[in-house]
């Protein structure tokens, strides 16, 4: 048996959110070198602020300034920082209770070894060189007695209240697929679409599952399928987003290959988005052969064949 395929995989996007009056005021304050919490119904001060009281669930709005120094309540050492973390060298993550606050906030503490940090340690804010209205306007915390003036001025953006915050999100990991999926992907590298048939119910799954979800038995019989099929369900994408390679509107649809019993998601192009419909006959539009590899991306998209639509009854149980 050939070794299952494995490759590094990265999923990333910019998470954009509106902040509202509470968090908006908090990050606006960070931009202006000011830290504020909000007072709860029990008199405690929450930092970072919360929009609703944890006890009564009522909206909160009494803001309270807190200090730039605080106390480490607990910590964890990071010997190998990941890309995008606050510091590029080893550091500590810590829960820090700022002076005047009754809750702790999570942030990085810049110390050179785990021997230099302990519970109860006093730390202070190191502000970012450029501040935009984000939690990262606090670059990190440092020991309270570290060299450097806590009040040294750094640049902040002028402007009104911050209402939008953008945070890059990235997940990197090594993805390994099953032997059945590996055969499917290797087939794609040769321009073939390979599924597997359940010996009990005779359903054909593409991409293969390894076991039939209906009967729970291994699906060992391989079936080569054509690159034609029908659209079962679809949506028209009208909203632009970061990294989008096709200008909206366009169609993302579930394609049921001829001879298969499960549909998979792909693009439908080659016609106006408004012309796509359930039951439409489509064919794979393959990329040039020199661009093929072990990926469903070898099929650039599906496009209409011009054949008559499939009757609804023929795919109703595949929706």
Secondary structure, 3 states (H helix, E strand, C coil): CCCCCEEEEEEEEEEEEECHHHHHHHHHHHHCCCCEEEECCCCCEECCCCCECCCCCCECCCEEECCCEEEEEEEEEECCCCCCCCCCCCEEEEEEEECCCCCCEEEEECCCCHHHCCCCCEEEEEECCEECCCHHHEEEEEECCCCCCCCCCCEECCCCCCCEEEEEEEEEEEEECCHHHHHHHHHHHCCCEEEEECCCCCCEECCCCCECCCCCCECCEEEEECCEEEEEEEEEECCCCCCCCCCCCEEEEEEEECCCCCCEEEEEECCCHHHCCCCCEEEEEECCHHHCCCCHHHEEEEEECCCCCCCHHHCHHHC
